């Protein structure tokens, strides 16, 4: 069949390509449906993730106090382990520590006394007091430290002795000088 078109060129139907006609084809509806379905699936997945995140956040807020308690408990356990290590060392070296305490007692000058002895990972902390006698108490405390430094038995366990603080306090009508000594532990002497 032959078709003759007598219409002028401007009135004739333009030939439309298949790409321009795509929006009218069933394939276009399928592609649109797939895109819409994919968007719905992604929106549902995002909503599920948001709900799960919300649930996990509320659960985290509920367990936060328990976590803080657990962290505090872990810190306490670590502190106890550190103390246990010190006590184990003291226990292994008890003869030496008995000797150290004896040296501390024997070298203590008159009118000077201990108020506290403590031991930790860093060393021995000695706190004491002396009756103030016009500056003589400072000389006695200094001499006490020098005697400890001279002692070879003391040097086996303690490597350094420092006067950390000295202060004067009034106790009723008596002036007292309080002092703190820190004695660093020597690195792991073998027990005798």
PyMOL CGO cylinders between C-alpha atoms (Angstrom):
from pymol import cmd
from pymol.cgo import CYLINDER

trace = [
    CYLINDER, 0.00, 0.00, 0.00, 1.07, 3.44, -0.89, 0.3, 1, 1, 1, 1, 1, 1,
    CYLINDER, 1.07, 3.44, -0.89, 0.19, 6.34, 1.32, 0.3, 1, 1, 1, 1, 1, 1,
    CYLINDER, 0.19, 6.34, 1.32, 0.18, 9.79, -0.12, 0.3, 1, 1, 1, 1, 1, 1,
    CYLINDER, 0.18, 9.79, -0.12, 0.15, 12.71, 2.26, 0.3, 1, 1, 1, 1, 1, 1,
    CYLINDER, 0.15, 12.71, 2.26, -1.17, 15.85, 0.60, 0.3, 1, 1, 1, 1, 1, 1,
    CYLINDER, -1.17, 15.85, 0.60, -0.89, 18.04, 3.68, 0.3, 1, 1, 1, 1, 1, 1,
    CYLINDER, -0.89, 18.04, 3.68, 1.67, 20.78, 3.63, 0.3, 1, 1, 1, 1, 1, 1,
    CYLINDER, 1.67, 20.78, 3.63, 4.90, 19.93, 5.44, 0.3, 1, 1, 1, 1, 1, 1,
    CYLINDER, 4.90, 19.93, 5.44, 4.11, 22.09, 8.47, 0.3, 1, 1, 1, 1, 1, 1,
    CYLINDER, 4.11, 22.09, 8.47, 0.82, 20.26, 9.10, 0.3, 1, 1, 1, 1, 1, 1,
    CYLINDER, 0.82, 20.26, 9.10, 2.12, 16.79, 8.72, 0.3, 1, 1, 1, 1, 1, 1,
    CYLINDER, 2.12, 16.79, 8.72, 2.61, 14.57, 11.78, 0.3, 1, 1, 1, 1, 1, 1,
    CYLINDER, 2.61, 14.57, 11.78, 6.15, 14.48, 12.85, 0.3, 1, 1, 1, 1, 1, 1,
    CYLINDER, 6.15, 14.48, 12.85, 7.57, 11.07, 13.11, 0.3, 1, 1, 1, 1, 1, 1,
    CYLINDER, 7.57, 11.07, 13.11, 8.18, 10.31, 16.82, 0.3, 1, 1, 1, 1, 1, 1,
    CYLINDER, 8.18, 10.31, 16.82, 11.09, 8.12, 17.78, 0.3, 1, 1, 1, 1, 1, 1,
    CYLINDER, 11.09, 8.12, 17.78, 10.61, 5.09, 20.00, 0.3, 1, 1, 1, 1, 1, 1,
    CYLINDER, 10.61, 5.09, 20.00, 12.50, 6.83, 22.82, 0.3, 1, 1, 1, 1, 1, 1,
    CYLINDER, 12.50, 6.83, 22.82, 10.00, 9.70, 22.74, 0.3, 1, 1, 1, 1, 1, 1,
    CYLINDER, 10.00, 9.70, 22.74, 7.17, 7.19, 22.83, 0.3, 1, 1, 1, 1, 1, 1,
    CYLINDER, 7.17, 7.19, 22.83, 8.74, 5.24, 25.73, 0.3, 1, 1, 1, 1, 1, 1,
    CYLINDER, 8.74, 5.24, 25.73, 6.57, 6.91, 28.40, 0.3, 1, 1, 1, 1, 1, 1,
    CYLINDER, 6.57, 6.91, 28.40, 3.51, 5.39, 26.73, 0.3, 1, 1, 1, 1, 1, 1,
    CYLINDER, 3.51, 5.39, 26.73, 4.86, 1.86, 26.58, 0.3, 1, 1, 1, 1, 1, 1,
    CYLINDER, 4.86, 1.86, 26.58, 4.19, -0.89, 29.18, 0.3, 1, 1, 1, 1, 1, 1,
    CYLINDER, 4.19, -0.89, 29.18, 7.93, -1.15, 29.76, 0.3, 1, 1, 1, 1, 1, 1,
    CYLINDER, 7.93, -1.15, 29.76, 7.93, 2.40, 31.16, 0.3, 1, 1, 1, 1, 1, 1,
    CYLINDER, 7.93, 2.40, 31.16, 5.23, 1.45, 33.65, 0.3, 1, 1, 1, 1, 1, 1,
    CYLINDER, 5.23, 1.45, 33.65, 7.26, -1.56, 34.73, 0.3, 1, 1, 1, 1, 1, 1,
    CYLINDER, 7.26, -1.56, 34.73, 10.43, 0.49, 35.21, 0.3, 1, 1, 1, 1, 1, 1,
    CYLINDER, 10.43, 0.49, 35.21, 8.47, 3.11, 37.18, 0.3, 1, 1, 1, 1, 1, 1,
    CYLINDER, 8.47, 3.11, 37.18, 6.91, 0.37, 39.29, 0.3, 1, 1, 1, 1, 1, 1,
    CYLINDER, 6.91, 0.37, 39.29, 10.33, -1.15, 40.02, 0.3, 1, 1, 1, 1, 1, 1,
    CYLINDER, 10.33, -1.15, 40.02, 11.77, 2.25, 40.99, 0.3, 1, 1, 1, 1, 1, 1,
    CYLINDER, 11.77, 2.25, 40.99, 8.75, 2.99, 43.20, 0.3, 1, 1, 1, 1, 1, 1,
    CYLINDER, 8.75, 2.99, 43.20, 8.95, -0.47, 44.78, 0.3, 1, 1, 1, 1, 1, 1,
    CYLINDER, 8.95, -0.47, 44.78, 12.66, -0.05, 45.42, 0.3, 1, 1, 1, 1, 1, 1,
    CYLINDER, 12.66, -0.05, 45.42, 12.02, 3.34, 47.03, 0.3, 1, 1, 1, 1, 1, 1,
    CYLINDER, 12.02, 3.34, 47.03, 9.35, 1.79, 49.27, 0.3, 1, 1, 1, 1, 1, 1,
    CYLINDER, 9.35, 1.79, 49.27, 11.65, -1.08, 50.25, 0.3, 1, 1, 1, 1, 1, 1,
    CYLINDER, 11.65, -1.08, 50.25, 14.47, 1.36, 51.08, 0.3, 1, 1, 1, 1, 1, 1,
    CYLINDER, 14.47, 1.36, 51.08, 12.11, 3.57, 53.09, 0.3, 1, 1, 1, 1, 1, 1,
    CYLINDER, 12.11, 3.57, 53.09, 10.85, 0.54, 55.05, 0.3, 1, 1, 1, 1, 1, 1,
    CYLINDER, 10.85, 0.54, 55.05, 14.44, -0.65, 55.64, 0.3, 1, 1, 1, 1, 1, 1,
    CYLINDER, 14.44, -0.65, 55.64, 15.46, 2.84, 56.83, 0.3, 1, 1, 1, 1, 1, 1,
    CYLINDER, 15.46, 2.84, 56.83, 12.44, 2.97, 59.16, 0.3, 1, 1, 1, 1, 1, 1,
    CYLINDER, 12.44, 2.97, 59.16, 13.32, -0.45, 60.60, 0.3, 1, 1, 1, 1, 1, 1,
    CYLINDER, 13.32, -0.45, 60.60, 16.91, 0.69, 61.19, 0.3, 1, 1, 1, 1, 1, 1,
    CYLINDER, 16.91, 0.69, 61.19, 15.68, 3.86, 62.90, 0.3, 1, 1, 1, 1, 1, 1,
    CYLINDER, 15.68, 3.86, 62.90, 13.42, 1.81, 65.19, 0.3, 1, 1, 1, 1, 1, 1,
    CYLINDER, 13.42, 1.81, 65.19, 16.26, -0.57, 65.98, 0.3, 1, 1, 1, 1, 1, 1,
    CYLINDER, 16.26, -0.57, 65.98, 18.61, 2.35, 66.67, 0.3, 1, 1, 1, 1, 1, 1,
    CYLINDER, 18.61, 2.35, 66.67, 16.03, 3.89, 68.98, 0.3, 1, 1, 1, 1, 1, 1,
    CYLINDER, 16.03, 3.89, 68.98, 15.58, 0.59, 70.81, 0.3, 1, 1, 1, 1, 1, 1,
    CYLINDER, 15.58, 0.59, 70.81, 19.36, 0.12, 71.18, 0.3, 1, 1, 1, 1, 1, 1,
    CYLINDER, 19.36, 0.12, 71.18, 19.82, 3.71, 72.38, 0.3, 1, 1, 1, 1, 1, 1,
    CYLINDER, 19.82, 3.71, 72.38, 17.19, 3.27, 75.09, 0.3, 1, 1, 1, 1, 1, 1,
    CYLINDER, 17.19, 3.27, 75.09, 18.77, -0.05, 76.08, 0.3, 1, 1, 1, 1, 1, 1,
    CYLINDER, 18.77, -0.05, 76.08, 22.19, 1.65, 76.26, 0.3, 1, 1, 1, 1, 1, 1,
    CYLINDER, 22.19, 1.65, 76.26, 20.77, 4.34, 78.52, 0.3, 1, 1, 1, 1, 1, 1,
    CYLINDER, 20.77, 4.34, 78.52, 19.32, 1.65, 80.77, 0.3, 1, 1, 1, 1, 1, 1,
    CYLINDER, 19.32, 1.65, 80.77, 22.62, -0.21, 81.12, 0.3, 1, 1, 1, 1, 1, 1,
    CYLINDER, 22.62, -0.21, 81.12, 24.80, 2.93, 81.47, 0.3, 1, 1, 1, 1, 1, 1,
    CYLINDER, 24.80, 2.93, 81.47, 24.52, 2.99, 85.31, 0.3, 1, 1, 1, 1, 1, 1,
    CYLINDER, 24.52, 2.99, 85.31, 25.41, -0.69, 85.43, 0.3, 1, 1, 1, 1, 1, 1,
    CYLINDER, 25.41, -0.69, 85.43, 28.42, -0.03, 83.19, 0.3, 1, 1, 1, 1, 1, 1,
    CYLINDER, 28.42, -0.03, 83.19, 29.56, 2.74, 85.51, 0.3, 1, 1, 1, 1, 1, 1,
    CYLINDER, 29.56, 2.74, 85.51, 29.26, 0.36, 88.46, 0.3, 1, 1, 1, 1, 1, 1,
    CYLINDER, 29.26, 0.36, 88.46, 31.19, -2.28, 86.54, 0.3, 1, 1, 1, 1, 1, 1,
    CYLINDER, 31.19, -2.28, 86.54, 33.93, 0.23, 85.67, 0.3, 1, 1, 1, 1, 1, 1,
    CYLINDER, 33.93, 0.23, 85.67, 34.16, 1.25, 89.33, 0.3, 1, 1, 1, 1, 1, 1,
    CYLINDER, 34.16, 1.25, 89.33, 34.33, -2.42, 90.31, 0.3, 1, 1, 1, 1, 1, 1,
    CYLINDER, 34.33, -2.42, 90.31, 37.10, -3.04, 87.75, 0.3, 1, 1, 1, 1, 1, 1,
    CYLINDER, 37.10, -3.04, 87.75, 39.04, -0.08, 89.15, 0.3, 1, 1, 1, 1, 1, 1,
    CYLINDER, 39.04, -0.08, 89.15, 38.61, -1.47, 92.68, 0.3, 1, 1, 1, 1, 1, 1,
    CYLINDER, 38.61, -1.47, 92.68, 39.76, -4.91, 91.55, 0.3, 1, 1, 1, 1, 1, 1,
    CYLINDER, 39.76, -4.91, 91.55, 42.83, -3.35, 89.88, 0.3, 1, 1, 1, 1, 1, 1,
    CYLINDER, 42.83, -3.35, 89.88, 43.64, -1.41, 93.05, 0.3, 1, 1, 1, 1, 1, 1,
    CYLINDER, 43.64, -1.41, 93.05, 43.31, -4.60, 95.09, 0.3, 1, 1, 1, 1, 1, 1,
    CYLINDER, 43.31, -4.60, 95.09, 45.59, -6.44, 92.66, 0.3, 1, 1, 1, 1, 1, 1,
    CYLINDER, 45.59, -6.44, 92.66, 48.17, -3.67, 93.03, 0.3, 1, 1, 1, 1, 1, 1,
    CYLINDER, 48.17, -3.67, 93.03, 47.91, -3.90, 96.81, 0.3, 1, 1, 1, 1, 1, 1,
    CYLINDER, 47.91, -3.90, 96.81, 48.16, -7.68, 96.60, 0.3, 1, 1, 1, 1, 1, 1,
    CYLINDER, 48.16, -7.68, 96.60, 51.37, -7.35, 94.59, 0.3, 1, 1, 1, 1, 1, 1,
    CYLINDER, 51.37, -7.35, 94.59, 52.83, -5.12, 97.30, 0.3, 1, 1, 1, 1, 1, 1,
    CYLINDER, 52.83, -5.12, 97.30, 51.71, -7.51, 100.03, 0.3, 1, 1, 1, 1, 1, 1,
    CYLINDER, 51.71, -7.51, 100.03, 53.13, -10.49, 98.15, 0.3, 1, 1, 1, 1, 1, 1,
    CYLINDER, 53.13, -10.49, 98.15, 56.45, -8.70, 97.87, 0.3, 1, 1, 1, 1, 1, 1,
    CYLINDER, 56.45, -8.70, 97.87, 56.39, -7.80, 101.56, 0.3, 1, 1, 1, 1, 1, 1,
    CYLINDER, 56.39, -7.80, 101.56, 55.47, -11.38, 102.41, 0.3, 1, 1, 1, 1, 1, 1,
    CYLINDER, 55.47, -11.38, 102.41, 58.37, -12.77, 100.36, 0.3, 1, 1, 1, 1, 1, 1,
    CYLINDER, 58.37, -12.77, 100.36, 60.73, -10.27, 101.93, 0.3, 1, 1, 1, 1, 1, 1,
    CYLINDER, 60.73, -10.27, 101.93, 59.28, -10.22, 105.47, 0.3, 1, 1, 1, 1, 1, 1,
    CYLINDER, 59.28, -10.22, 105.47, 62.65, -10.81, 107.13, 0.3, 1, 1, 1, 1, 1, 1,
    CYLINDER, 62.65, -10.81, 107.13, 64.07, -7.79, 105.33, 0.3, 1, 1, 1, 1, 1, 1,
    CYLINDER, 64.07, -7.79, 105.33, 61.02, -5.68, 106.17, 0.3, 1, 1, 1, 1, 1, 1,
    CYLINDER, 61.02, -5.68, 106.17, 61.29, -6.65, 109.82, 0.3, 1, 1, 1, 1, 1, 1,
    CYLINDER, 61.29, -6.65, 109.82, 64.90, -5.49, 109.60, 0.3, 1, 1, 1, 1, 1, 1,
    CYLINDER, 64.90, -5.49, 109.60, 63.83, -2.21, 107.91, 0.3, 1, 1, 1, 1, 1, 1,
    CYLINDER, 63.83, -2.21, 107.91, 61.26, -1.50, 110.63, 0.3, 1, 1, 1, 1, 1, 1,
    CYLINDER, 61.26, -1.50, 110.63, 63.88, -2.28, 113.27, 0.3, 1, 1, 1, 1, 1, 1,
    CYLINDER, 63.88, -2.28, 113.27, 66.34, 0.14, 111.60, 0.3, 1, 1, 1, 1, 1, 1,
    CYLINDER, 66.34, 0.14, 111.60, 63.63, 2.84, 111.51, 0.3, 1, 1, 1, 1, 1, 1,
    CYLINDER, 63.63, 2.84, 111.51, 62.98, 2.32, 115.19, 0.3, 1, 1, 1, 1, 1, 1,
    CYLINDER, 62.98, 2.32, 115.19, 66.66, 2.19, 116.22, 0.3, 1, 1, 1, 1, 1, 1,
    CYLINDER, 66.66, 2.19, 116.22, 67.66, 5.35, 114.30, 0.3, 1, 1, 1, 1, 1, 1,
    CYLINDER, 67.66, 5.35, 114.30, 64.72, 7.41, 115.54, 0.3, 1, 1, 1, 1, 1, 1,
    CYLINDER, 64.72, 7.41, 115.54, 66.06, 10.32, 117.65, 0.3, 1, 1, 1, 1, 1, 1,
    CYLINDER, 66.06, 10.32, 117.65, 64.64, 11.39, 121.03, 0.3, 1, 1, 1, 1, 1, 1,
    CYLINDER, 64.64, 11.39, 121.03, 61.49, 13.55, 120.96, 0.3, 1, 1, 1, 1, 1, 1,
    CYLINDER, 61.49, 13.55, 120.96, 60.62, 12.26, 117.47, 0.3, 1, 1, 1, 1, 1, 1,
    CYLINDER, 60.62, 12.26, 117.47, 57.91, 9.67, 116.81, 0.3, 1, 1, 1, 1, 1, 1,
    CYLINDER, 57.91, 9.67, 116.81, 56.08, 8.05, 113.91, 0.3, 1, 1, 1, 1, 1, 1,
    CYLINDER, 56.08, 8.05, 113.91, 52.43, 8.83, 113.28, 0.3, 1, 1, 1, 1, 1, 1,
    CYLINDER, 52.43, 8.83, 113.28, 51.92, 6.69, 110.17, 0.3, 1, 1, 1, 1, 1, 1,
    CYLINDER, 51.92, 6.69, 110.17, 53.78, 4.16, 108.04, 0.3, 1, 1, 1, 1, 1, 1,
    CYLINDER, 53.78, 4.16, 108.04, 52.29, 3.12, 104.70, 0.3, 1, 1, 1, 1, 1, 1,
    CYLINDER, 52.29, 3.12, 104.70, 53.49, 1.04, 101.79, 0.3, 1, 1, 1, 1, 1, 1,
    CYLINDER, 53.49, 1.04, 101.79, 52.35, 1.20, 98.17, 0.3, 1, 1, 1, 1, 1, 1,
    CYLINDER, 52.35, 1.20, 98.17, 53.77, 0.39, 94.71, 0.3, 1, 1, 1, 1, 1, 1,
    CYLINDER, 53.77, 0.39, 94.71, 56.01, 3.46, 94.78, 0.3, 1, 1, 1, 1, 1, 1,
    CYLINDER, 56.01, 3.46, 94.78, 57.48, 2.91, 98.20, 0.3, 1, 1, 1, 1, 1, 1,
    CYLINDER, 57.48, 2.91, 98.20, 57.34, 3.44, 101.93, 0.3, 1, 1, 1, 1, 1, 1,
    CYLINDER, 57.34, 3.44, 101.93, 55.80, 6.66, 103.28, 0.3, 1, 1, 1, 1, 1, 1,
    CYLINDER, 55.80, 6.66, 103.28, 56.83, 7.60, 106.81, 0.3, 1, 1, 1, 1, 1, 1,
    CYLINDER, 56.83, 7.60, 106.81, 54.94, 10.32, 108.63, 0.3, 1, 1, 1, 1, 1, 1,
    CYLINDER, 54.94, 10.32, 108.63, 56.10, 11.54, 111.99, 0.3, 1, 1, 1, 1, 1, 1,
    CYLINDER, 56.10, 11.54, 111.99, 56.23, 14.37, 114.47, 0.3, 1, 1, 1, 1, 1, 1,
    CYLINDER, 56.23, 14.37, 114.47, 58.82, 16.03, 116.68, 0.3, 1, 1, 1, 1, 1, 1,
    CYLINDER, 58.82, 16.03, 116.68, 58.60, 18.47, 119.54, 0.3, 1, 1, 1, 1, 1, 1,
    CYLINDER, 58.60, 18.47, 119.54, 59.75, 21.91, 118.39, 0.3, 1, 1, 1, 1, 1, 1,
    CYLINDER, 59.75, 21.91, 118.39, 62.85, 23.11, 120.27, 0.3, 1, 1, 1, 1, 1, 1,
    CYLINDER, 62.85, 23.11, 120.27, 64.03, 26.26, 118.54, 0.3, 1, 1, 1, 1, 1, 1,
    CYLINDER, 64.03, 26.26, 118.54, 65.17, 24.67, 115.28, 0.3, 1, 1, 1, 1, 1, 1,
    CYLINDER, 65.17, 24.67, 115.28, 66.84, 21.65, 116.89, 0.3, 1, 1, 1, 1, 1, 1,
    CYLINDER, 66.84, 21.65, 116.89, 63.98, 19.42, 115.69, 0.3, 1, 1, 1, 1, 1, 1,
    CYLINDER, 63.98, 19.42, 115.69, 64.92, 20.15, 112.05, 0.3, 1, 1, 1, 1, 1, 1,
    CYLINDER, 64.92, 20.15, 112.05, 68.47, 19.03, 112.76, 0.3, 1, 1, 1, 1, 1, 1,
    CYLINDER, 68.47, 19.03, 112.76, 67.17, 15.82, 114.39, 0.3, 1, 1, 1, 1, 1, 1,
    CYLINDER, 67.17, 15.82, 114.39, 64.92, 15.03, 111.41, 0.3, 1, 1, 1, 1, 1, 1,
    CYLINDER, 64.92, 15.03, 111.41, 67.80, 15.69, 108.99, 0.3, 1, 1, 1, 1, 1, 1,
    CYLINDER, 67.80, 15.69, 108.99, 70.14, 13.52, 111.06, 0.3, 1, 1, 1, 1, 1, 1,
    CYLINDER, 70.14, 13.52, 111.06, 67.48, 10.78, 111.12, 0.3, 1, 1, 1, 1, 1, 1,
    CYLINDER, 67.48, 10.78, 111.12, 67.32, 10.80, 107.29, 0.3, 1, 1, 1, 1, 1, 1,
    CYLINDER, 67.32, 10.80, 107.29, 71.13, 10.77, 107.03, 0.3, 1, 1, 1, 1, 1, 1,
    CYLINDER, 71.13, 10.77, 107.03, 71.38, 7.77, 109.39, 0.3, 1, 1, 1, 1, 1, 1,
    CYLINDER, 71.38, 7.77, 109.39, 68.83, 5.89, 107.30, 0.3, 1, 1, 1, 1, 1, 1,
    CYLINDER, 68.83, 5.89, 107.30, 70.78, 6.66, 104.12, 0.3, 1, 1, 1, 1, 1, 1,
    CYLINDER, 70.78, 6.66, 104.12, 74.01, 5.38, 105.69, 0.3, 1, 1, 1, 1, 1, 1,
    CYLINDER, 74.01, 5.38, 105.69, 72.47, 2.05, 106.72, 0.3, 1, 1, 1, 1, 1, 1,
    CYLINDER, 72.47, 2.05, 106.72, 73.50, -0.68, 104.23, 0.3, 1, 1, 1, 1, 1, 1,
    CYLINDER, 73.50, -0.68, 104.23, 70.60, -2.95, 105.29, 0.3, 1, 1, 1, 1, 1, 1,
    CYLINDER, 70.60, -2.95, 105.29, 68.16, -0.12, 104.65, 0.3, 1, 1, 1, 1, 1, 1,
    CYLINDER, 68.16, -0.12, 104.65, 69.76, 0.62, 101.26, 0.3, 1, 1, 1, 1, 1, 1,
    CYLINDER, 69.76, 0.62, 101.26, 69.07, -2.96, 100.10, 0.3, 1, 1, 1, 1, 1, 1,
    CYLINDER, 69.07, -2.96, 100.10, 65.31, -2.32, 100.16, 0.3, 1, 1, 1, 1, 1, 1,
    CYLINDER, 65.31, -2.32, 100.16, 65.12, 1.48, 99.81, 0.3, 1, 1, 1, 1, 1, 1,
    CYLINDER, 65.12, 1.48, 99.81, 66.96, 3.34, 97.04, 0.3, 1, 1, 1, 1, 1, 1,
    CYLINDER, 66.96, 3.34, 97.04, 66.06, 6.95, 97.80, 0.3, 1, 1, 1, 1, 1, 1,
    CYLINDER, 66.06, 6.95, 97.80, 64.77, 8.85, 100.83, 0.3, 1, 1, 1, 1, 1, 1,
    CYLINDER, 64.77, 8.85, 100.83, 63.26, 12.31, 100.45, 0.3, 1, 1, 1, 1, 1, 1,
    CYLINDER, 63.26, 12.31, 100.45, 61.76, 14.73, 102.96, 0.3, 1, 1, 1, 1, 1, 1,
    CYLINDER, 61.76, 14.73, 102.96, 58.46, 15.58, 101.27, 0.3, 1, 1, 1, 1, 1, 1,
    CYLINDER, 58.46, 15.58, 101.27, 57.07, 18.05, 103.76, 0.3, 1, 1, 1, 1, 1, 1,
    CYLINDER, 57.07, 18.05, 103.76, 57.75, 19.68, 107.09, 0.3, 1, 1, 1, 1, 1, 1,
    CYLINDER, 57.75, 19.68, 107.09, 55.22, 21.90, 108.81, 0.3, 1, 1, 1, 1, 1, 1,
    CYLINDER, 55.22, 21.90, 108.81, 54.77, 23.34, 112.26, 0.3, 1, 1, 1, 1, 1, 1,
    CYLINDER, 54.77, 23.34, 112.26, 51.47, 22.98, 114.12, 0.3, 1, 1, 1, 1, 1, 1,
    CYLINDER, 51.47, 22.98, 114.12, 50.33, 24.10, 117.54, 0.3, 1, 1, 1, 1, 1, 1,
    CYLINDER, 50.33, 24.10, 117.54, 48.86, 21.44, 119.83, 0.3, 1, 1, 1, 1, 1, 1,
    CYLINDER, 48.86, 21.44, 119.83, 47.52, 23.29, 122.87, 0.3, 1, 1, 1, 1, 1, 1,
    CYLINDER, 47.52, 23.29, 122.87, 50.62, 24.90, 124.37, 0.3, 1, 1, 1, 1, 1, 1,
    CYLINDER, 50.62, 24.90, 124.37, 53.17, 22.64, 122.60, 0.3, 1, 1, 1, 1, 1, 1,
    CYLINDER, 53.17, 22.64, 122.60, 54.60, 23.42, 119.17, 0.3, 1, 1, 1, 1, 1, 1,
    CYLINDER, 54.60, 23.42, 119.17, 54.98, 20.27, 117.05, 0.3, 1, 1, 1, 1, 1, 1,
    CYLINDER, 54.98, 20.27, 117.05, 56.76, 19.77, 113.74, 0.3, 1, 1, 1, 1, 1, 1,
    CYLINDER, 56.76, 19.77, 113.74, 55.10, 17.23, 111.44, 0.3, 1, 1, 1, 1, 1, 1,
    CYLINDER, 55.10, 17.23, 111.44, 57.15, 15.64, 108.64, 0.3, 1, 1, 1, 1, 1, 1,
    CYLINDER, 57.15, 15.64, 108.64, 56.67, 13.21, 105.76, 0.3, 1, 1, 1, 1, 1, 1,
    CYLINDER, 56.67, 13.21, 105.76, 59.42, 11.04, 104.27, 0.3, 1, 1, 1, 1, 1, 1,
    CYLINDER, 59.42, 11.04, 104.27, 59.09, 9.07, 101.04, 0.3, 1, 1, 1, 1, 1, 1,
    CYLINDER, 59.09, 9.07, 101.04, 61.33, 6.08, 100.60, 0.3, 1, 1, 1, 1, 1, 1,
    CYLINDER, 61.33, 6.08, 100.60, 61.39, 4.63, 97.07, 0.3, 1, 1, 1, 1, 1, 1,
    CYLINDER, 61.39, 4.63, 97.07, 61.65, 0.88, 96.86, 0.3, 1, 1, 1, 1, 1, 1,
    CYLINDER, 61.65, 0.88, 96.86, 64.72, -0.68, 95.29, 0.3, 1, 1, 1, 1, 1, 1,
    CYLINDER, 64.72, -0.68, 95.29, 64.00, -2.82, 92.23, 0.3, 1, 1, 1, 1, 1, 1,
    CYLINDER, 64.00, -2.82, 92.23, 63.12, -6.34, 93.39, 0.3, 1, 1, 1, 1, 1, 1,
    CYLINDER, 63.12, -6.34, 93.39, 65.77, -7.51, 95.86, 0.3, 1, 1, 1, 1, 1, 1,
    CYLINDER, 65.77, -7.51, 95.86, 65.88, -11.23, 96.35, 0.3, 1, 1, 1, 1, 1, 1,
    CYLINDER, 65.88, -11.23, 96.35, 64.50, -12.48, 99.64, 0.3, 1, 1, 1, 1, 1, 1,
    CYLINDER, 64.50, -12.48, 99.64, 67.01, -13.63, 102.18, 0.3, 1, 1, 1, 1, 1, 1,
]
cmd.load_cgo(trace, "trace")
